[in-house]
């Protein structure tokens, strides 16, 4: 199974979860650029997405931090470039020094998480 296949399955699952506000994944029909992603995919068998996705948890920074701290099989990491499944909170990590107003303008709210799927099934 490819990382994009895993990410698509996770994105579908998150999209239905009651504690998730919104999922950002081009392979989902709900994504604003889904049609463009489908047009640009290398093969008809592909979803149009990659192994990366973003999502917003219903809640604030404390709820996001609680969620991230509770994960057992996914590693919390600032860099999402590893071969294992990784997750991060840009507001707490990569963009923590960016002023809140600037983060909000670009969609990096306190409840935003980024996930990188591994290749294993």
N, CA, C and O atoms as a GROMACS GRO file, in nm:
protein
  484
    1UNK      N    1   0.085  -0.119   0.000
    1UNK     CA    2   0.000   0.000   0.000
    1UNK      C    3   0.089   0.125   0.000
    1UNK      O    4   0.188   0.130   0.073
    2UNK      N    5   0.055   0.222  -0.079
    2UNK     CA    6   0.131   0.346  -0.089
    2UNK      C    7   0.090   0.444   0.020
    2UNK      O    8  -0.020   0.434   0.075
    3UNK      N    9   0.179   0.538   0.050
    3UNK     CA   10   0.148   0.637   0.153
    3UNK      C   11   0.024   0.720   0.114
    3UNK      O   12  -0.053   0.760   0.201
    4UNK      N   13   0.005   0.746  -0.015
    4UNK     CA   14  -0.112   0.822  -0.059
    4UNK      C   15  -0.241   0.742  -0.035
    4UNK      O   16  -0.344   0.800  -0.002
    5UNK      N   17  -0.235   0.612  -0.051
    5UNK     CA   18  -0.352   0.528  -0.022
    5UNK      C   19  -0.387   0.535   0.127
    5UNK      O   20  -0.503   0.548   0.165
    6UNK      N   21  -0.284   0.525   0.210
    6UNK     CA   22  -0.305   0.535   0.355
    6UNK      C   23  -0.362   0.671   0.392
    6UNK      O   24  -0.457   0.680   0.470
    7UNK      N   25  -0.304   0.778   0.335
    7UNK     CA   26  -0.350   0.913   0.366
    7UNK      C   27  -0.496   0.933   0.324
    7UNK      O   28  -0.573   0.996   0.396
    8UNK      N   29  -0.534   0.879   0.208
    8UNK     CA   30  -0.673   0.890   0.163
    8UNK      C   31  -0.768   0.821   0.260
    8UNK      O   32  -0.872   0.877   0.294
    9UNK      N   33  -0.733   0.702   0.304
    9UNK     CA   34  -0.819   0.630   0.399
    9UNK      C   35  -0.831   0.705   0.531
    9UNK      O   36  -0.940   0.714   0.589
   10UNK      N   37  -0.721   0.759   0.578
   10UNK     CA   38  -0.722   0.837   0.703
   10UNK      C   39  -0.804   0.964   0.684
   10UNK      O   40  -0.882   1.001   0.772
   11UNK      N   41  -0.787   1.031   0.570
   11UNK     CA   42  -0.863   1.154   0.543
   11UNK      C   43  -1.014   1.126   0.541
   11UNK      O   44  -1.092   1.203   0.596
   12UNK      N   45  -1.053   1.015   0.479
   12UNK     CA   46  -1.196   0.978   0.476
   12UNK      C   47  -1.248   0.952   0.617
   12UNK      O   48  -1.358   0.995   0.653
   13UNK      N   49  -1.168   0.881   0.696
   13UNK     CA   50  -1.208   0.850   0.833
   13UNK      C   51  -1.219   0.977   0.917
   13UNK      O   52  -1.316   0.995   0.991
   14UNK      N   53  -1.122   1.065   0.905
   14UNK     CA   54  -1.123   1.191   0.981
   14UNK      C   55  -1.241   1.278   0.941
   14UNK      O   56  -1.304   1.343   1.026
   15UNK      N   57  -1.272   1.280   0.812
   15UNK     CA   58  -1.380   1.365   0.762
   15UNK      C   59  -1.515   1.327   0.827
   15UNK      O   60  -1.603   1.412   0.841
   16UNK      N   61  -1.531   1.202   0.866
   16UNK     CA   62  -1.656   1.155   0.928
   16UNK      C   63  -1.652   1.162   1.081
   16UNK      O   64  -1.755   1.143   1.146
   17UNK      N   65  -1.536   1.189   1.137
   17UNK     CA   66  -1.521   1.186   1.283
   17UNK      C   67  -1.586   1.310   1.347
   17UNK      O   68  -1.564   1.422   1.300
   18UNK      N   69  -1.665   1.291   1.452
   18UNK     CA   70  -1.735   1.404   1.514
   18UNK      C   71  -1.644   1.507   1.582
   18UNK      O   72  -1.687   1.619   1.608
   19UNK      N   73  -1.520   1.470   1.612
   19UNK     CA   74  -1.429   1.564   1.679
   19UNK      C   75  -1.337   1.637   1.582
   19UNK      O   76  -1.245   1.707   1.623
   20UNK      N   77  -1.362   1.618   1.453
   20UNK     CA   78  -1.282   1.684   1.350
   20UNK      C   79  -1.368   1.789   1.280
   20UNK      O   80  -1.478   1.760   1.234
   21UNK      N   81  -1.315   1.909   1.273
   21UNK     CA   82  -1.386   2.022   1.212
   21UNK      C   83  -1.377   2.020   1.059
   21UNK      O   84  -1.476   2.043   0.990
   22UNK      N   85  -1.256   1.993   1.008
   22UNK     CA   86  -1.234   2.002   0.863
   22UNK      C   87  -1.108   1.923   0.827
   22UNK      O   88  -1.012   1.919   0.904
   23UNK      N   89  -1.110   1.861   0.709
   23UNK     CA   90  -0.994   1.787   0.658
   23UNK      C   91  -0.950   1.851   0.526
   23UNK      O   92  -1.033   1.884   0.442
   24UNK      N   93  -0.820   1.867   0.511
   24UNK     CA   94  -0.763   1.921   0.387
   24UNK      C   95  -0.682   1.811   0.320
   24UNK      O   96  -0.572   1.777   0.364
   25UNK      N   97  -0.737   1.755   0.212
   25UNK     CA   98  -0.668   1.652   0.136
   25UNK      C   99  -0.720   1.656  -0.007
   25UNK      O  100  -0.838   1.632  -0.029
   26UNK      N  101  -0.634   1.686  -0.106
   26UNK     CA  102  -0.680   1.699  -0.244
   26UNK      C  103  -0.747   1.576  -0.302
   26UNK      O  104  -0.821   1.587  -0.400
   27UNK      N  105  -0.724   1.458  -0.244
   27UNK     CA  106  -0.788   1.336  -0.291
   27UNK      C  107  -0.933   1.323  -0.250
   27UNK      O  108  -1.003   1.233  -0.298
   28UNK      N  109  -0.981   1.410  -0.163
   28UNK     CA  110  -1.121   1.410  -0.120
   28UNK      C  111  -1.206   1.502  -0.207
   28UNK      O  112  -1.161   1.612  -0.240
   29UNK      N  113  -1.325   1.461  -0.244
   29UNK     CA  114  -1.413   1.549  -0.322
   29UNK      C  115  -1.445   1.681  -0.251
   29UNK      O  116  -1.479   1.779  -0.317
   30UNK      N  117  -1.435   1.686  -0.120
   30UNK     CA  118  -1.464   1.808  -0.044
   30UNK      C  119  -1.354   1.913  -0.056
   30UNK      O  120  -1.375   2.028  -0.020
   31UNK      N  121  -1.237   1.876  -0.106
   31UNK     CA  122  -1.126   1.970  -0.117
   31UNK      C  123  -1.153   2.067  -0.232
   31UNK      O  124  -1.197   2.023  -0.339
   32UNK      N  125  -1.128   2.197  -0.214
   32UNK     CA  126  -1.159   2.296  -0.320
   32UNK      C  127  -1.084   2.273  -0.451
   32UNK      O  128  -1.132   2.314  -0.557
   33UNK      N  129  -0.968   2.209  -0.448
   33UNK     CA  130  -0.892   2.183  -0.570
   33UNK      C  131  -0.895   2.035  -0.611
   33UNK      O  132  -0.806   1.989  -0.681
   34UNK      N  133  -0.996   1.962  -0.567
   34UNK     CA  134  -1.005   1.819  -0.597
   34UNK      C  135  -1.005   1.791  -0.748
   34UNK      O  136  -0.935   1.700  -0.793
   35UNK      N  137  -1.080   1.866  -0.824
   35UNK     CA  138  -1.086   1.843  -0.969
   35UNK      C  139  -0.950   1.867  -1.035
   35UNK      O  140  -0.912   1.797  -1.128
   36UNK      N  141  -0.877   1.966  -0.986
   36UNK     CA  142  -0.743   1.994  -1.039
   36UNK      C  143  -0.649   1.879  -1.003
   36UNK      O  144  -0.569   1.835  -1.085
   37UNK      N  145  -0.660   1.830  -0.879
   37UNK     CA  146  -0.576   1.718  -0.835
   37UNK      C  147  -0.602   1.594  -0.921
   37UNK      O  148  -0.508   1.523  -0.958
   38UNK      N  149  -0.728   1.567  -0.951
   38UNK     CA  150  -0.760   1.452  -1.036
   38UNK      C  151  -0.704   1.470  -1.176
   38UNK      O  152  -0.653   1.375  -1.236
   39UNK      N  153  -0.713   1.590  -1.228
   39UNK     CA  154  -0.663   1.619  -1.363
   39UNK      C  155  -0.511   1.602  -1.371
   39UNK      O  156  -0.459   1.559  -1.474
   40UNK      N  157  -0.441   1.635  -1.263
   40UNK     CA  158  -0.295   1.633  -1.264
   40UNK      C  159  -0.233   1.503  -1.212
   40UNK      O  160  -0.110   1.492  -1.208
   41UNK      N  161  -0.314   1.407  -1.172
   41UNK     CA  162  -0.258   1.281  -1.121
   41UNK      C  163  -0.189   1.203  -1.233
   41UNK      O  164  -0.224   1.215  -1.350
   42UNK      N  165  -0.090   1.125  -1.194
   42UNK     CA  166  -0.010   1.050  -1.291
   42UNK      C  167  -0.084   0.931  -1.350
   42UNK      O  168  -0.049   0.884  -1.459
   43UNK      N  169  -0.185   0.881  -1.280
   43UNK     CA  170  -0.257   0.762  -1.324
   43UNK      C  171  -0.401   0.770  -1.277
   43UNK      O  172  -0.430   0.831  -1.174
   44UNK      N  173  -0.491   0.710  -1.351
   44UNK     CA  174  -0.632   0.707  -1.312
   44UNK      C  175  -0.654   0.629  -1.183
   44UNK      O  176  -0.757   0.644  -1.118
   45UNK      N  177  -0.556   0.545  -1.144
   45UNK     CA  178  -0.567   0.466  -1.021
   45UNK      C  179  -0.533   0.548  -0.896
   45UNK      O  180  -0.553   0.500  -0.784
   46UNK      N  181  -0.483   0.669  -0.913
   46UNK     CA  182  -0.441   0.752  -0.800
   46UNK      C  183  -0.553   0.847  -0.758
   46UNK      O  184  -0.639   0.884  -0.838
   47UNK      N  185  -0.550   0.887  -0.631
   47UNK     CA  186  -0.655   0.972  -0.575
   47UNK      C  187  -0.638   1.120  -0.608
   47UNK      O  188  -0.734   1.196  -0.602
   48UNK      N  189  -0.516   1.159  -0.643
   48UNK     CA  190  -0.489   1.301  -0.665
   48UNK      C  191  -0.424   1.364  -0.543
   48UNK      O  192  -0.392   1.483  -0.544
   49UNK      N  193  -0.403   1.286  -0.439
   49UNK     CA  194  -0.338   1.336  -0.319
   49UNK      C  195  -0.204   1.268  -0.298
   49UNK      O  196  -0.163   1.182  -0.377
   50UNK      N  197  -0.137   1.306  -0.191
   50UNK     CA  198  -0.008   1.249  -0.157
   50UNK      C  199  -0.018   1.180  -0.020
   50UNK      O  200  -0.128   1.145   0.023
   51UNK      N  201   0.092   1.162   0.045
   51UNK     CA  202   0.092   1.105   0.179
   51UNK      C  203   0.071   1.208   0.288
   51UNK      O  204   0.073   1.172   0.406
   52UNK      N  205   0.051   1.334   0.253
   52UNK     CA  206   0.034   1.442   0.350
   52UNK      C  207  -0.111   1.490   0.352
   52UNK      O  208  -0.178   1.497   0.249
   53UNK      N  209  -0.158   1.521   0.472
   53UNK     CA  210  -0.290   1.582   0.486
   53UNK      C  211  -0.292   1.675   0.606
   53UNK      O  212  -0.206   1.668   0.694
   54UNK      N  213  -0.389   1.761   0.608
   54UNK     CA  214  -0.408   1.852   0.720
   54UNK      C  215  -0.549   1.838   0.772
   54UNK      O  216  -0.640   1.801   0.698
   55UNK      N  217  -0.567   1.869   0.900
   55UNK     CA  218  -0.701   1.866   0.956
   55UNK      C  219  -0.710   1.958   1.077
   55UNK      O  220  -0.610   1.989   1.142
   56UNK      N  221  -0.832   2.000   1.105
   56UNK     CA  222  -0.860   2.088   1.218
   56UNK      C  223  -0.942   2.011   1.320
   56UNK      O  224  -1.046   1.954   1.287
   57UNK      N  225  -0.895   2.009   1.442
   57UNK     CA  226  -0.967   1.945   1.552
   57UNK      C  227  -1.071   2.043   1.603
   57UNK      O  228  -1.047   2.164   1.608
   58UNK      N  229  -1.188   1.993   1.642
   58UNK     CA  230  -1.288   2.080   1.706
   58UNK      C  231  -1.237   2.114   1.844
   58UNK      O  232  -1.230   2.028   1.932
   59UNK      N  233  -1.202   2.239   1.864
   59UNK     CA  234  -1.150   2.280   1.994
   59UNK      C  235  -1.036   2.379   1.981
   59UNK      O  236  -1.015   2.438   1.875
   60UNK      N  237  -0.964   2.396   2.089
   60UNK     CA  238  -0.859   2.496   2.098
   60UNK      C  239  -0.721   2.430   2.105
   60UNK      O  240  -0.706   2.311   2.080
   61UNK      N  241  -0.621   2.510   2.139
   61UNK     CA  242  -0.484   2.461   2.147
   61UNK      C  243  -0.470   2.352   2.253
   61UNK      O  244  -0.395   2.256   2.234
   62UNK      N  245  -0.539   2.367   2.364
   62UNK     CA  246  -0.532   2.266   2.471
   62UNK      C  247  -0.586   2.131   2.423
   62UNK      O  248  -0.527   2.027   2.452
   63UNK      N  249  -0.698   2.133   2.350
   63UNK     CA  250  -0.754   2.007   2.297
   63UNK      C  251  -0.662   1.946   2.192
   63UNK      O  252  -0.646   1.824   2.186
   64UNK      N  253  -0.602   2.030   2.111
   64UNK     CA  254  -0.509   1.982   2.009
   64UNK      C  255  -0.388   1.917   2.076
   64UNK      O  256  -0.345   1.809   2.036
   65UNK      N  257  -0.335   1.983   2.176
   65UNK     CA  258  -0.219   1.930   2.249
   65UNK      C  259  -0.254   1.798   2.319
   65UNK      O  260  -0.173   1.706   2.320
   66UNK      N  261  -0.374   1.790   2.376
   66UNK     CA  262  -0.419   1.667   2.442
   66UNK      C  263  -0.428   1.553   2.340
   66UNK      O  264  -0.384   1.441   2.368
   67UNK      N  265  -0.484   1.582   2.224
   67UNK     CA  266  -0.493   1.482   2.117
   67UNK      C  267  -0.354   1.433   2.077
   67UNK      O  268  -0.330   1.312   2.072
   68UNK      N  269  -0.264   1.526   2.049
   68UNK     CA  270  -0.130   1.489   2.006
   68UNK      C  271  -0.056   1.409   2.113
   68UNK      O  272   0.019   1.316   2.080
   69UNK      N  273  -0.076   1.443   2.237
   69UNK     CA  274  -0.010   1.373   2.348
   69UNK      C  275  -0.064   1.232   2.369
   69UNK      O  276   0.004   1.148   2.428
   70UNK      N  277  -0.185   1.206   2.321
   70UNK     CA  278  -0.247   1.075   2.342
   70UNK      C  279  -0.212   0.972   2.234
   70UNK      O  280  -0.241   0.854   2.251
   71UNK      N  281  -0.149   1.015   2.126
   71UNK     CA  282  -0.117   0.924   2.016
   71UNK      C  283  -0.015   0.819   2.057
   71UNK      O  284   0.083   0.850   2.126
   72UNK      N  285  -0.038   0.696   2.016
   72UNK     CA  286   0.051   0.585   2.051
   72UNK      C  287   0.132   0.534   1.931
   72UNK      O  288   0.248   0.496   1.947
   73UNK      N  289   0.072   0.533   1.812
   73UNK     CA  290   0.138   0.473   1.696
   73UNK      C  291   0.193   0.575   1.596
   73UNK      O  292   0.261   0.539   1.501
   74UNK      N  293   0.163   0.701   1.618
   74UNK     CA  294   0.209   0.807   1.529
   74UNK      C  295   0.303   0.896   1.610
   74UNK      O  296   0.271   0.934   1.722
   75UNK      N  297   0.418   0.928   1.554
   75UNK     CA  298   0.520   1.004   1.623
   75UNK      C  299   0.498   1.153   1.604
   75UNK      O  300   0.477   1.200   1.492
   76UNK      N  301   0.503   1.227   1.714
   76UNK     CA  302   0.497   1.373   1.710
   76UNK      C  303   0.635   1.422   1.667
   76UNK      O  304   0.735   1.389   1.730
   77UNK      N  305   0.641   1.501   1.560
   77UNK     CA  306   0.769   1.547   1.507
   77UNK      C  307   0.753   1.681   1.438
   77UNK      O  308   0.650   1.709   1.378
   78UNK      N  309   0.855   1.762   1.446
   78UNK     CA  310   0.852   1.892   1.380
   78UNK      C  311   0.872   1.880   1.230
   78UNK      O  312   0.814   1.956   1.153
   79UNK      N  313   0.953   1.784   1.188
   79UNK     CA  314   0.977   1.760   1.047
   79UNK      C  315   0.893   1.639   1.004
   79UNK      O  316   0.893   1.537   1.072
   80UNK      N  317   0.822   1.651   0.893
   80UNK     CA  318   0.737   1.542   0.845
   80UNK      C  319   0.804   1.462   0.734
   80UNK      O  320   0.736   1.396   0.657
   81UNK      N  321   0.936   1.469   0.725
   81UNK     CA  322   1.007   1.406   0.615
   81UNK      C  323   1.058   1.265   0.642
   81UNK      O  324   1.134   1.213   0.560
   82UNK      N  325   1.020   1.202   0.750
   82UNK     CA  326   1.069   1.068   0.781
   82UNK      C  327   0.992   0.959   0.708
   82UNK      O  328   0.897   0.988   0.635
   83UNK      N  329   1.034   0.834   0.728
   83UNK     CA  330   0.968   0.722   0.664
   83UNK      C  331   0.854   0.666   0.749
   83UNK      O  332   0.773   0.588   0.700
   84UNK      N  333   0.847   0.706   0.875
   84UNK     CA  334   0.739   0.661   0.961
   84UNK      C  335   0.624   0.762   0.957
   84UNK      O  336   0.641   0.874   0.907
   85UNK      N  337   0.507   0.724   1.009
   85UNK     CA  338   0.394   0.817   1.015
   85UNK      C  339   0.424   0.922   1.121
   85UNK      O  340   0.457   0.890   1.235
   86UNK      N  341   0.410   1.049   1.081
   86UNK     CA  342   0.445   1.161   1.168
   86UNK      C  343   0.331   1.262   1.171
   86UNK      O  344   0.253   1.271   1.077
   87UNK      N  345   0.323   1.336   1.281
   87UNK     CA  346   0.219   1.438   1.295
   87UNK      C  347   0.279   1.559   1.366
   87UNK      O  348   0.372   1.547   1.445
   88UNK      N  349   0.225   1.676   1.336
   88UNK     CA  350   0.270   1.797   1.403
   88UNK      C  351   0.158   1.898   1.416
   88UNK      O  352   0.058   1.892   1.345
   89UNK      N  353   0.176   1.989   1.510
   89UNK     CA  354   0.089   2.103   1.527
   89UNK      C  355   0.170   2.226   1.489
   89UNK      O  356   0.256   2.269   1.567
   90UNK      N  357   0.147   2.285   1.373
   90UNK     CA  358   0.226   2.402   1.333
   90UNK      C  359   0.221   2.516   1.435
   90UNK      O  360   0.322   2.584   1.454
   91UNK      N  361   0.108   2.537   1.499
   91UNK     CA  362   0.097   2.646   1.597
   91UNK      C  363   0.190   2.625   1.716
   91UNK      O  364   0.239   2.722   1.774
   92UNK      N  365   0.213   2.500   1.753
   92UNK     CA  366   0.301   2.469   1.866
   92UNK      C  367   0.445   2.445   1.822
   92UNK      O  368   0.537   2.455   1.904
   93UNK      N  369   0.466   2.413   1.696
   93UNK     CA  370   0.598   2.367   1.653
   93UNK      C  371   0.658   2.457   1.544
   93UNK      O  372   0.719   2.559   1.576
   94UNK      N  373   0.641   2.421   1.419
   94UNK     CA  374   0.709   2.489   1.309
   94UNK      C  375   0.678   2.638   1.298
   94UNK      O  376   0.763   2.715   1.254
   95UNK      N  377   0.558   2.679   1.337
   95UNK     CA  378   0.517   2.820   1.325
   95UNK      C  379   0.491   2.884   1.461
   95UNK      O  380   0.423   2.986   1.470
   96UNK      N  381   0.544   2.824   1.565
   96UNK     CA  382   0.522   2.874   1.701
   96UNK      C  383   0.571   3.016   1.723
   96UNK      O  384   0.516   3.088   1.806
   97UNK      N  385   0.674   3.058   1.648
   97UNK     CA  386   0.728   3.194   1.665
   97UNK      C  387   0.657   3.297   1.577
   97UNK      O  388   0.682   3.417   1.588
   98UNK      N  389   0.568   3.250   1.490
   98UNK     CA  390   0.493   3.341   1.402
   98UNK      C  391   0.376   3.400   1.481
   98UNK      O  392   0.305   3.326   1.549
   99UNK      N  393   0.356   3.532   1.474
   99UNK     CA  394   0.245   3.593   1.549
   99UNK      C  395   0.110   3.529   1.513
   99UNK      O  396   0.086   3.492   1.398
  100UNK      N  397   0.024   3.516   1.611
  100UNK     CA  398  -0.106   3.451   1.595
  100UNK      C  399  -0.185   3.511   1.479
  100UNK      O  400  -0.244   3.437   1.401
  101UNK      N  401  -0.185   3.643   1.467
  101UNK     CA  402  -0.263   3.709   1.360
  101UNK      C  403  -0.214   3.664   1.222
  101UNK      O  404  -0.295   3.642   1.132
  102UNK      N  405  -0.084   3.650   1.207
  102UNK     CA  406  -0.026   3.608   1.079
  102UNK      C  407  -0.060   3.462   1.052
  102UNK      O  408  -0.097   3.426   0.940
  103UNK      N  409  -0.047   3.378   1.154
  103UNK     CA  410  -0.082   3.235   1.137
  103UNK      C  411  -0.227   3.221   1.094
  103UNK      O  412  -0.258   3.144   1.003
  104UNK      N  413  -0.317   3.294   1.160
  104UNK     CA  414  -0.460   3.282   1.128
  104UNK      C  415  -0.489   3.324   0.984
  104UNK      O  416  -0.575   3.265   0.919
  105UNK      N  417  -0.418   3.425   0.934
  105UNK     CA  418  -0.439   3.471   0.796
  105UNK      C  419  -0.411   3.361   0.695
  105UNK      O  420  -0.472   3.358   0.588
  106UNK      N  421  -0.318   3.272   0.727
  106UNK     CA  422  -0.281   3.166   0.632
  106UNK      C  423  -0.341   3.030   0.670
  106UNK      O  424  -0.304   2.928   0.612
  107UNK      N  425  -0.434   3.030   0.766
  107UNK     CA  426  -0.505   2.907   0.800
  107UNK      C  427  -0.438   2.819   0.903
  107UNK      O  428  -0.480   2.705   0.924
  108UNK      N  429  -0.335   2.870   0.969
  108UNK     CA  430  -0.267   2.791   1.072
  108UNK      C  431  -0.326   2.830   1.207
  108UNK      O  432  -0.266   2.904   1.285
  109UNK      N  433  -0.444   2.777   1.233
  109UNK     CA  434  -0.511   2.802   1.360
  109UNK      C  435  -0.454   2.709   1.467
  109UNK      O  436  -0.381   2.615   1.435
  110UNK      N  437  -0.486   2.736   1.591
  110UNK     CA  438  -0.436   2.657   1.703
  110UNK      C  439  -0.479   2.511   1.695
  110UNK      O  440  -0.412   2.425   1.752
  111UNK      N  441  -0.588   2.482   1.627
  111UNK     CA  442  -0.640   2.345   1.620
  111UNK      C  443  -0.600   2.271   1.491
  111UNK      O  444  -0.655   2.165   1.462
  112UNK      N  445  -0.507   2.326   1.416
  112UNK     CA  446  -0.462   2.267   1.290
  112UNK      C  447  -0.349   2.167   1.313
  112UNK      O  448  -0.254   2.195   1.386
  113UNK      N  449  -0.360   2.050   1.249
  113UNK     CA  450  -0.256   1.946   1.256
  113UNK      C  451  -0.219   1.905   1.114
  113UNK      O  452  -0.302   1.908   1.022
  114UNK      N  453  -0.093   1.867   1.097
  114UNK     CA  454  -0.045   1.813   0.970
  114UNK      C  455   0.002   1.670   0.994
  114UNK      O  456   0.066   1.641   1.095
  115UNK      N  457  -0.031   1.582   0.902
  115UNK     CA  458  -0.001   1.439   0.916
  115UNK      C  459   0.069   1.389   0.791
  115UNK      O  460   0.031   1.423   0.679
  116UNK      N  461   0.172   1.308   0.810
  116UNK     CA  462   0.244   1.244   0.701
  116UNK      C  463   0.231   1.092   0.720
  116UNK      O  464   0.277   1.038   0.820
  117UNK      N  465   0.170   1.027   0.622
  117UNK     CA  466   0.146   0.883   0.629
  117UNK      C  467   0.268   0.804   0.583
  117UNK      O  468   0.341   0.846   0.493
  118UNK      N  469   0.288   0.689   0.646
  118UNK     CA  470   0.396   0.601   0.601
  118UNK      C  471   0.349   0.511   0.489
  118UNK      O  472   0.233   0.518   0.448
  119UNK      N  473   0.435   0.429   0.439
  119UNK     CA  474   0.403   0.341   0.327
  119UNK      C  475   0.347   0.206   0.370
  119UNK      O  476   0.295   0.133   0.287
  120UNK      N  477   0.357   0.173   0.495
  120UNK     CA  478   0.310   0.041   0.540
  120UNK      C  479   0.159   0.038   0.551
  120UNK      O  480   0.095   0.138   0.582
  121UNK      N  481   0.102  -0.078   0.526
  121UNK     CA  482  -0.043  -0.095   0.531
  121UNK      C  483  -0.096  -0.115   0.669
  121UNK      O  484  -0.216  -0.130   0.688
   0.00000   0.00000   0.00000
